[in-house]
Amino acid sequence: MTENVIYTYDGDIQPAWQYYSMPHSCVGGGDTLDDARQSYREALAFQLDVDTDELPDIIEHVEKEARDGIYVRYAAADPLRDNGSQLVTRLLNDPSFFDAQLEEALHLAPTAGGYPVLVITQLDDPVQQLLDQLTIHDSIWLAFPWPIAPTGMQSLVGLISLAGEEADDLDAIPLALDQDTIDGMTVLQLVQRYAIPRAEKAVPTLPPRVKIAAMT
């Protein structure tokens, strides 16, 4: 079983680096990212009753505030997604992209911590990989590059939200998906199925929100 851990940076609190993980729930922090990483590994080893060199595979994610309580998350040690996080951060501070309508939509789908998170993804990412980053109480936003026809240049950023079964998002579209469907679905297929109007084939003004209501 693969573990996912999210390291969140907030310079206004101590320690500045906080972490939480899933499916085994470990919480804690450290003054630096390395301190938080060591603390997490020790906490997970204690919970699993193993040595730190016997831990299962761990996928690490970094979260940083982009603006006004809105965070961006990306896979640690991944330059492409790190660059994507910087691009999305700039867009969130660009009035031509971030307006009151988008701000309201983002806050309709927060994590269990009460703040919206935009996860940097690629269109060929497996949806299950994203579901592994949220609990039944979380919502996360997927931020992905969207090609502009006919050139195929990736110059737009698309958004869609995934909500856990008990997330506080009453307007999300409820889905009952079997595991076989989830296992074979990419972000692109999710967007094509639930986000893009069939006629216009364009990213909608208001990003859609999808609730994973059941896993049968």
N, C-alpha and C positions, 0 to 999 in steps of 0.2 A: 504493500500500500504506500502510495506517495503522499508525503506531507506537504502542505502549503503554509508558508509563514509570510506575514506581511509586516514589514518594518515601516513605521510611520514616523516622519520627522516633524516635530513641533518645537521650535526654538523658545516658545513662551512657557514651556513646562519643563520640569526636571524629573527624571532624566529626559533629554531631548528626543531620544529614539525609543519609541514604544513598539511592542510587537504583540501580535495575536496569531494563532495558528488553527488549522483544521486538517483532518478530522479530529485529531487529538488537540484539545483546547489548552494551549499554553499562553499565558500572558505575562508580560514583564517589560523590562526596559534596560537601557544602558546609556551612558554619556556619549558614546560613539557607536557607529554602526557595528564595528567589530565587537564592542562590549555587549551590545544587544544580541548579536549573533551567538557569542559564547554563552550568554545567559539562556538563550532559547535552547541551544543544543543540550545544555546541562539539564534544563527543565524537562525537555522531551525524554532524555535518557532516564531521568528519575521516574517519569510517569510510565515509561515502558519497561522499567527495571532492567536496563541494559547499559553497557558502557557506551561512551560517546562515539567510539569507533565502530559500534554495531548498529548505529541508527539507520532507519530506512532512507530511501531517496527523499531529498528535500528540495522543493522548488521555492526559491526566495523571490520576494517582490518588494519593491520600494514604493512608498507613498509620500508625496510631498504636496503641500498646499499650493495651488495655482493662483487662487484669488478668493478672498472673502468666504472662507470655509468650504471651498470646493477643492477637492484633491485629485491628483493624477497619480495613477499606479502603473508601474512597468516592471517587467522581469529584470531582476538584478543581473549585472554583468552582461547585458545584451545591448550593444551600442545602437542597433537599429531602433529598439524600443525606447532607449534613453533619448535618442534624437526625436522620436515621435512624441515623447512626453514634453520636450522643450517646445516643439511646434504647437501642440495642443495648449500648453500654458500661454504661449504668445496669443493664440486665437482667443482664449478666454479673457484676455486683457485687451482685445480689439473690439471696439464698439460696433464695427460692422458685422461681427460674428456673434458677439455676446450681447444680447439685449434682454429686456425685462421678461419677454415671453420665454426665452430659452432658460433664463435663470429660474423662473417659476417651475418649468418642466423638470429641470435637474433636481430641484428640491422636493419634487413629488416622489422621487425614487432614491432615498438615501440608504446608506448602510445601517446596520443595527446601532452603530455609533451616532447616528443622527446627521451625518453629513454625506453629500453626494461624492462619488468617486468615479472618475473616468479611467477605465483600464485600457491601456494601449494594446491593440490587437492587430492582427493581419487577417485578411479575408480567408486564408486557408487554415487558420487556427481551428482545431476541434472545439465544438461548443462545450463538450464535457470538460475540457481543460479550463474553461471559464467558470463552469458550474462548481468545479472543485475549489474555487476561490470564494465562495459565499456559503453562508449558513441559510437555514430556512427563514431566518429573520432579516436577511440582507437583501438589498438591491445593489446592483452595480451597473454602470454605464459602459458599454463597449464603444471605444472610439477607434475607427478604422479608416484607412485611405480608400477613397472611392474614385474609380477612373471616370474621366469625362470622355464620352464618345464624340467623334470616332477615333481620336488620337490615342486613347487608352492611358493618357497621362494621369497620374495619381495626384490631383491637385485639390481635391475636396476631402473634407473629413466628415464621415457619416457617424451617426449616433443611434444606438438602440439599447434599451435597458433590459436586463434579466433580473427578475425578482424571485426570491425564495417563496416557498409555499405559505409562510406565515408573515411575509413582509408587509409592512403597512403601506400598501399601494393599491387602493381600491379601484383605480382606473386602469390598471394593467390588464392586458388581454390574458385570460386564464387558458392554460394549455394542459392537456393530459397527454404526455408523451411517454411511449414505452422506451425501455433502455436501448433496444436495438436502433430506434430512430435517433436517439441522442448520440449513440456511439458512432453513427455514420454521418452526422451533421457537422458541417463547417459553418463558420461565421457568415460566409457568403450565402450559403443555402438558407440560413436563418433569416438574413436580411431580405433575400429574394422572396421568401415565403410570407413574411410578416411585416416587412417595412416598406417595400417599394410598391406604389400603386401600379397595378397591371397596365393601365393605359399610358400614364406619363413616363413610367420607368425612371423616375427621378427621386432623389432623396427628399422626403417631405420636410416642410418648414418646421413642424413640431415633431421631434423624434418619438417614435412609438415605444411602448413599454410592454414587455411580455413576462407574464408570471408563470413559472413552472409549478403548476398546481398539483401535479401528482406524477410519481414515477412508478409505472406499473410493470 
